[in-house]
Amino acid sequence: MKQKMTRRDFLQKNALMVAGLTIVPSSVLGKMVGHTAPSDKLNIAGIGVGGKGVHNLRNMSSENIVAICDVDWGLCSKIFEEFPNAKKFYDYREMYDKIGKEIDAVVIATPDHTHALIASQAIVMNKHVYLQKPLTHSVYESRLLNNLAKKYRVCTQMGDEGASGRGFRQVADIIWSGMIGEVTAVEAFTDRPIWPQGINRPKETQTPPSTLNWDLFIGPAKMRPYHRAYHPFVWRGWWDYGTGALGDMACHIIHPIYHALNLGYPDSIQSSSTVVLPDCAPHAERVRYTFPARGTIGSAKVPLPEMTLDWCDGGLKPPRPKGLPDNIKLGLGGTIYHGTKDTLIVSDRTNLLSGRDISNVASQQRVIDISHEMDWVRACKESANNRVKPVSDFDEAAPLNEMIVAGVASVRLQSLGKTLQWDGANMRFTNISADETIRVGEETLNAKAFAEELIKHTYHNGYKLIES
């Protein structure tokens, strides 16, 4: 039976990535191309705590957890007992209205499609924001949240917890030292999804549990009847609520690449996958991003040439590097950095350090000796003028997420049969003409309008994005 890697497994491996860094020498492979709380503690509200959110709150339990908000109280009964002094809400809007003045910061771990709505309102209320990955459901939402965070000078953090691990920084230090040369290509992969994808929308209607407010779960998406196929957790595979395996895992796996190689916006994106359905993400996919040259980086001023980043999921893997010994396993998820001197492999299974001693690679980054969550708490308590930003501050997390969800959009546009040219600054695909059409399920749609909707959503059921 195929072994699955849980999020916990992945983050534990990432936090100890020094044991999973393999530099395979050229002799083996050959050269390859806000405001501060009045006390010492923050008053924090948790929004969406039936899954990952409760783990975030537990890592902040030294602070005051003043409110818990979730659309499904059935998932939260034990969480309510764990934080008995926290006020309880179904609707984040009611919570903001009733006790907004009591709240200093919010932790948001709801389904992807509601992230931007909840976070934007918090930011304009001058609340610090910890927002689970993927940061947002669309490109436009990521850009907006970053702009709002700068305007209101609040402290922000995306919840890709491995980014505070030692391995995240060590990858960058190795690359910035020039040890593997100029990186011309990177391959990233994951065994996810571990939930159903590539399936049709259920036709039958079920009765939601009495503890679930289904209308609030739907939020800004089109209204659909309740079904267990959507909630809990399995919402990730449905386009209305999630971003599939790419959105779920790329913020973990691609962030070290983005950080170490100063990627910025890609020039083009090309995608292929198993069957593309109108409502559900495909079971497996490949996405290739191409990036322009980007100057130099690190103390060694390592050149950053034009490069490709290939993503694959659903059990697909990149080819094994030529000459890689059989005893080195690629594992279930990871990255392969192809440099002009050597190849660096980082994965959950690669635990052999071969050919190079990395113990003397100088650290060029801030040491983080507390949890991802508490590093954000630390930054929240510092003044905006003197704040040392967390590693996943929206300044870095938002452009990273733009790249990822632009890739999600390209998967849904792949039947156009071409490499899509991406204008990151203006958030648009430039080579989709006004008269092109695309087949989406039983409908034939204008391709340009469909692409624009993927980049900047229309909200339903009276929800509006706060934009200033």
N, C-alpha and C positions, 0 to 999 in steps of 0.2 A: 504494500500500500504506500502511495506517495506520502512522504512526510510533509506536513504543513508548518510554516513558520508563523507564529503568532506575533502581534505587535510587541508584546512584552519581550519575546525572544529577540526580536530584531533590535529593540532599544538596548537590551542588556548587552548584546554583541557590539552595538555601535559605541556604547559607553566604554567598552574595553577593547576598542578597535586595534590597539597596539598588538593584541594577540592575533588579529586577523589581517594584518598588513603584510602583503607579500610583494616584495620587489624582486621580480624575476629578471636576472641580469641578461645583458645582451649575449653573453656567452651561451645562455640556454635557449633564448628565443630568437636571437638575432635582432638587429635594430628595426624598429617598426615606427612606420609612420602613424499736565494735571495739577492736582493739588495733594498735599500731604495731610493725613489724618491728624486730628488734634492730639491723639495719644501716640504711643510708639507703635501701635498696631493699625493695620489697614482694616477698614470695614469692607468686606468682600461679599458680593452676591454671585452665586453660581447659577448659570442658566443652561439647562440641558445637562442634567447630572445623573441620568440613568445608565450611562456607560462610562466613557472616558472622563467626563467631567468630574465624577466623584473622586477619581484618582488624583486629578489636579488639585481638588479642594483638600484632600488628605495631605498632600505635600505642602499645603499652605495652612495647616491646622494651627500653627503658632499665631495666626492672625485671627481677627474676628469674622467668622462666617455669619453674616447678619441676615441673609435671605437665600432661599432655594426656590428656583423656578423651573418647572418642567411640565410638559403637556400630558405626561403619563405618570400619575401619582402611584400607579400600581408598581412601576419599576423602582419607585423611590421610597417605599415604606421603610426599608432598613436605613436608608440615607437620612430620612427624617429623624430616626432614632439616634443616628450618629451625631447629628447636629441639632439637638433639641431646642436650642435657643434661636434658631434661624426661622424667620417668618416664611410662610409657604405661599406660593403663587402658581397658577397655571399660565398666566399671560404676562410676558415680560413688560408689556405696555402698562398694565395695571401696577406692576411692581415699581416701574419708574415713576408713575404718577403718585403713588401712595407713599413710598419711602425713598424716593430718589435722593433727597437731601441727606439721608443717613448713609449713603453708599459712596465709597471712595473709588472702588474698582470692581470690574466684573470679569468673571471667567465664563466664556461662551463655548459650549461643546454640543451645540444643536446640529441637526442635519445641515449640509452645505448650503442649501438654498435659502436659509434664513440668516446666515452669518452676517451679511452686510447690513441687513435691516436692523438687527439687534445692536451690532457694533457701532454703526453710524450714529444712532440715537444716543448711545452711551457717550461717544466722543464729544458730541456737541453739548452734552450735559457736563463736560469736563471730568469724565470718569476714565481712569486708566483701563486698558483692555488687554486681556489675555485671550486670544482667539485660536481655537483648535485648527489644525490643518485639515483640508486645504483652506487657505485663508478665506477664499470666496468661491462662489459658483461661476463667476464670469470675470472676464478681463476688466471691464469697466468698473466693477465693484472693487477690485483690488486697487486700481488707480485712485478711486474716490477715497477709500479708507486711508491710504497713505497721505493724500492731500489734506484730509480732515485732521489726521493725527499731527501733522506739521502745523496746521493752523491753530489748533487748540493746545498744542505742546503737551499732550498727554503721553504717558509711557505705554508702549505697546510691545507685545510679544506674540509670535505665532507658536502654537503648541506642537512643534516638532522636537520633542524632548531630547533626542539624540544629538541635536546641534550644540548642546552644552557639554557633551561628552569629550573625553580626551582624544578619541579617535578622529572626531570631526576636525579638531585643530591640527592634529598630527598630519593628516592628509595634506592640508594646506602648507604646513611647514616643510614637508618633503618636496612638494612641487615648487614652492618658492625658493628653496635652497638650490634648485637647478639639478638635483640628483638624478632625475629621470629625463632631463632635457626638456625640449619644447613639446607640449602635448598637442597632438594633431587630431586625436580621435578619442572618444570615451564611449564605452558601452555600459548601460545600466539595465538591471533586470530584477524581476520579482516573481514569486510563484503566485501572487494574488491575481484574481479574486479568490477569497475563501467563502464567498456567498454566491448565490445563483446569479449568473449573468447570461446574456444571449438568449433570453426567454421572452415569450410574448406576455403582454399584460393579461392578468386573469379576467375572465368574463363574468364570473359569479360575484355576488355581493355578500359580504359577511357583516355581522353586527359587531361593532367595536366594543372592547371591554368598557365597563361603566367608569373605570378610572382614567380612561383616555379621552381627551378632548380632541377629536379627529379634525375638526375645523381648524384648530390652532396648529396641529401638525402640518396640515396642507399649507397654511399660511399664504404666501404670495403665488403659489403654483395653481394650476388649473384644478378645480374641484374634481376629485375622484371618489368613488365609494371605497370605504375601508376594506382592506384585505390583509391577511397576515403576510402576504408576499412583500409588503411595503415596510412593515414595522413590527418589532424593533430591529435595528442594526442592518437588516437587508435592504433598507432604503438606498444604500450606497450604490447599488447597481442600476437604479432607475434615474434616467436623465432629469426628471422633474425635481429630484431631491438631492442627488449625488453626482459624482464625477467619475465613477467607476474606479478601476484599479489604478489608473494613471493618477487621478486626483488623490486617491487614498494614500498611495505609497511614495509618489515622486517627491513630495515635500521632504520626506525622510532621506530618500536615496539620492536625489539630484541636488539637494541643498549643499552638501560638501563639494560637489563639482562646481556648482554656481559660485560658491564662495571662493574656492581655491583658484578658479580660472577666470574670475571677473567676467562672467558670460554676457550680461546685459541682454539686449533683445536679439533673437535670431533673425536672420535674413529670410529664411524659408523653412517650411515644415512640410514633410511628406509622410503620409500615414497609410497603413494597410491593416486589415484585421479579418477575423472571422465575420460571419454574417452581421451586417449593420441593421439594427431594428430601430423603428421610430421612437420607442419608449425605453429601451433597455440597452445598456452598454454591451459591447461584444465580449465574448468569453476570453479572447486573446487578441493582442494588438501589437503592432510595431509602429514607432514614430521616430522619424529622423529629423533633428534640428540641425541647421547649418548656421554657424556664427562667423562674423567677419573677424579680421585681425583686430587686436585690442591693446596694442602697446606692450608694456612690460609689467611685471609684478614681482613683489618680494625684494628682500635685501640683495639678492643676486641679479635683480633686474632681468628676470627670465622673460624672453619674448613670448607673446601670446598670439600665435599665428591663427589664420583661418582654421576652423575645426568643425568636426561633426560630433553630435551627441545622439546615439541610438538608444532608444528605450524599447524594452519588450516586457510583456507580462503574460499572465495566463499559463505559465509553465514554459513559455518560449525562452530560449537562452541565446546569447551570442555564441559564435563559433569559439571553440577552445583555442587560445593562442597557440600558434605553431611551436612545437617543442616543449609545451608545458608537461612536466612529469605527471604520470598517471596518479601518483599519490597526492597531488594537489587538486582538491575538489573546488569547483566553482560555487557549489552550495545552492541555496534556494533563492538568494537575492544578494545583489552587490553591484560592484562597478569594476571596470577594467580601464585603466588609463594607459594609452599608448603614447609613450614619449620617444623622442629621437635617440635617447640613450638607453632607456630601460622601460619595462612595463610594470606598472603597479596594479596589483589586484587586491580588492577589499571586498570581503564577503562574509557571510555568517559561518561558512565552513572552512575557509582558508586560514589555517592556523600555523603555517610554516613560514618562517622568515628566511628567505633564501638569498644568498649572494651579497647582501649589503647590510652593514651595521648602521642602524638608524638612531642608535642611542646618543650619538653626538650631534644630531640635527638640532640646530638652535631653534628655540621657540620664538616666534615672532608675534605672538598674540597674548591677550590677557588670559591668565589662568582662571578658570571657573571652578571653585571648590565647593559650590552648593548646587542644589537642584535647579533645573531649568525654571521651575515655577518660582523658587525663592530668589533666583537672580533677578527675575522680573519684579518681585516684591521689593528687593533692595533698590532697584532703579526707581520704582514708584515713589519711594520715600526720599529720594534725592531731588533737589530743586531742578527745574527744567534747564537752568543755566549751567549747572555743574553735573548733570546726569551722565553717567557712563552707561551707554545703551546696552541692553541685552543682545545676545547674538542674533536673535530672530526678530529684532525690531522691524516694524513695517517698512522702513527704508530699504531693507534687504529682502524681507519676506514678500512684500507686495510685488516687486518686479519679478521675483522668482515665480510667484504664483501666477502672474500674468502669462509667463512663458508656458507654464504647465497647462493652464486651462485653454490657452490658444491651441495647444496640442490636442486637448479634448475636442475642441471645435473642429480641428482638421480631420479627426477620426470620423466625425459625423458628416464631413464634406468630401470624403475620399472618393465617392462615386463620380465626382467631377473629373477624375482621372488625370490629375496633374499635381505637380509640386506647387504648393501655395506660397506665394510671396507675401511676407509679413512686414508691415510697416508698424513697428512697435510704438514709436513715438505717437502715432495717430490712431493706434489700436484698430487696424483694418488690414484685410487681405486685399492686395492691390491688383491681382490678376483674375478676379471674378467679375465678368462683365454684367452690365445691367440687364441684358436680354437672355442670360443663361438660366436654365431651369435645373432642378434637382428633384429626384424622386425620393420622397420620405414616406415610407409605408404605402398607403393607397393614394397619397396626394402628390401632385406635381406642383412644386413651389418655385418661386423666383429665387434663384440661388443667392444672389446678392442680399436680398432682404432676409433670407434665412440665416446667412452668415452674420449679418448685423444683429439679428435677434440673439444669436449665440454669444456675441460679444457684449451686448448690452440688452438685458432682459426687459420684457414687459411684465409688470406685476399685476396680479389679479386679487380679487376679493377685498378691494379697498386698501391694500398695502401700498405705501409709498416710501421710496428711499429718501432719507434726509441727506441733502447734498450740500448744505452750507451751515 
